[in-house]
């Protein structure tokens, strides 16, 4: 882990009506750091993800974002890519009929009218090796396992000179501990290459296993920050418990697993985000 601060959030606040989805959130992530954001349904993880993906409406939003020490205004997925932020969504946006290589480069601007497939597959193979996706880049993506789909999405994020990878519930849809181990290995490889990771999860055991540091997000606020030496899974579980009484009126649709329209689906294919 380096001393280089890749991402810094200062006093981020975002409200939906009278409910604060994020409230005075400040956070710093260094190069090579695996920083787990631990929070239950409705804690604000999805809003934080949208903020970094450039999908958060500017209304009722305040605070500042810095990337590599420079102020960053992220108003669109293109801005997120420009600042070296790669989003890996909970539901992988995969084109099953395209090759693995084409899935990795989808959404990137291709120069000229002729696509050099050999060059694309060579670059895809290089990125796939980083995350441990040992398949033929020319194979179709339709037969990938859930873990391989997740690794493909991480590979796609790396294709944009990424400084920070944001993983949203990476264990979702995985079917075994072995598959989760594949994801953990990929994340640790990113750390070895000085790429920072925000690992968003509602599962304390995952956060404790993979994180260098953990921030607990509860009711839109960061209520605990812990370094690995201080991890206490029981205490983390207790800190996750919402203090809101009844229905606060804020619905986290990603936590509920509900789609929100065709436009979000299209965005996911090109930005790695469901919106």
N, C-alpha and C positions, 0 to 999 in steps of 0.2 A: 504494500500500500504506500503510495507516495504522499508528499505534503501538498501536492497540487490540488487545489479546490476546483473540481469540475463544475459542480452545480451548487448554487446558493439561493435559497428562497428566504425572503425577509418579509415577515408580517403579512403573509398572504391571507386575504379574507374574501370569501365569495358567498353571497346569500341568494337564496331562492325564496322570494317573498320575505317572510319574517324568520325563516330558518337559515342559520349559518351552516352551509355545507362544509366550509373551511373557515376557521376562526383564528386569526393571528398566528398562522403556521410559519415557522422559521426552521430551516433545515440546510445543512451543508453536507456534500458528498465529495470525497476525495478520489483521485485517480486510483484504480485498482480496488476500491472499496466495494464490498457487498453490503448494502444498507437495506435491511428489511423494514418495510412499512407494515406493521401488524395492526389489523383492525377488523371488526366484525361488520356485518351487513349495515350499510348506511353510515359507516364511520366517516366517510369522505374520501375513500381511496379512489373511486371513479372520478370524482371531481378533480382530484390531484392529477390523475392520469390525463384527463382532458386538458388541464392547464398546460401540461408539458407537451401534449400532442398538438396544441394549437387549435383545439376544438371547443374552447370554453368561451361563451359569449361575454363581451366586456362589461355588460351591465352588472352593477353591484359587485365589482371586482376591484380589489386594491392590493397593494404590495409590490415588491420588486423581485425580478429574477435576474441572476447573473450566471453566465456560462464562461468559465475560464477567466474570471475576473472582469468580464465586460457585461454591461447591462444588456439584457435580451428581451425583446418584445416578440412574443410568440402568438401570432394571430391566425396561423394556418399550419397545416401539416408540412407545407413547403418550408415555412420558417423553422419548424422543429428540425427538419433535416439539415437546413443550413447551419443550425447551431450544434449539429452533431448529436442530436437526440433520436434514438431509435426506439420505437414502441412495439412491444410484442403483446398483442391483445389476448384476452381470455379465450376467445373463439377464433382460431386460426383462419385467416382469409386466404384460402388455397384455391388455385385454378386446377381442378383435378385432371382436366384434359390437356394441360400443358406439361412440358417437361419440368423436371426439378430446376434446371438451370434457368428456364424462362420464368418460373415462379420467383426465383431469387431476384432477377433484374426487372420484374414488372413494375411499371411506374417510373422507371428511370428514363430520362430523355435520351433517345438513341440518335446519334448524328448520322446523317446521310440516309439514303433510301434502302441500302443493302445492309442487312443485319449479319454480322460475322458470327455464325453459330459456334465455330471452333473457338473463337476468342471468348465468347460468352461462357462456354462450358469450361474452358480452362480457368477463368476467373471464379466461376461457381465452385469448381473443385477445390480451389485454394481456400475459399471461405468455408466450405463444408468441412475441410480438414480441421480448421480451427475449432469448430464446435463438435467434432466427432460424428458428423453425418457421413458415414462411409458408404455411399451409394453412387451409382452411375448418374452423372448430371443429365444424361440423355434419357433416363427413365421417366415415364409419366408419373405425376404426383398422386394419381388416384389410389395407389396401393399403399401409401404411407401409413404407418401406425400413428396413433395420437402423439407419442413421444417424438417420432420423426417429423410430424407436422410442426410441432413446437420448435424443434431444432431448425427446421426450414425457415420459420419465421425469425428466429434469432439470426440466422445466416443472412436473410433479407435485410434485417436492420444493419448488419455489419457492412453491407455493400455501399453505405453512404458516409464513409469516414467517420464512424460513430465514436463519440466520446463517452456517452452514457446510454445504457440499455435499460428500458423500463419494462419489467415483466409483470403482467397483471394476472394473478392467480395461476402461475405456470403449472401447478399440479392438477388443475381442472381438466377433466376428461381423460386423465391418465388411468391406466388399469392395474398398475403394479408398482411395487417399491423399486423394482429394477428400472422401470421407465423413469421414475423420479430421480434415481441415481444418475441416469444419462443427462438429465437437465442440470443437476448439481455439478456434474463434471464440466459441462459446457460453461456454466456460470463461473466456475473457478478458473477455467482457461481464460475467460475474458479478464478476470482479475490479474492473472499472470501477465497479461498484455497491457496492463495499466488502464483498462477500460472499466469505468464505474458501472455499478448495477444498482437499480432500485428494484427490490424484490417485494412486490405487494402480495400479501397473503392474509387470510383469516385463520390460518393454522399455526398456533404457537410452536408446535414441534418442528415444523419446516423452518420457521424463522430462527429458532435456536440452532438448528443443524447447519444452516447455510450462512447466516449473517455474521459479519464482523461487528456490526452495530445494529441495534433495533430501536425504532421509534414506534411507540404505540399511539395510534390515531383513534380517538374516541369522541364521538359527537362533534367531529370537525376540528378537534384540538389535539395537539401532541401533548400527551399527559405523562409520558415516560420516555427517557432516552437511556439506553443501556449499552455498554461495551461488552464484548464477549466474556470478559472475566467476571462480569456481574450478572450474567444471565440467570434468571430464576423463572422457570416455566410456570410454576404455580402463581407467582406474583404477576406475571404477564397476563395470564388468563383473567385474574381478578381485575386488573387495570383496564381490560378490554370492555368490561360490562358497561353498557350505556346507562347514563344518568337521566336520560330524557324520560318523561312520564307520558305513557300512552303514545299515540300517533302524532309525531311532530310535523307531519305534512310533507316531509321530504322523502321522495322515493328514489332509491338508487336502482335504476332499471338494469344495469349490468349485474348487480348483485342478485337481482331476481331472475336473471337469465332470460329476459324478455327482449325480443328484437324491437327496434324502434324505427322501422321504415327502410325503404329501398335505398335511399341516399346514404344512410349509414353503412349499409352493406357494401355499396360500391366503394365508399371511402376505405373500408377495411382491406380491400384488395390492393389498393395502391399505397396505403400508408401504414398498414399493419395495425389499424385501430378500428374498432366498431363504433367509435364516437362517444 
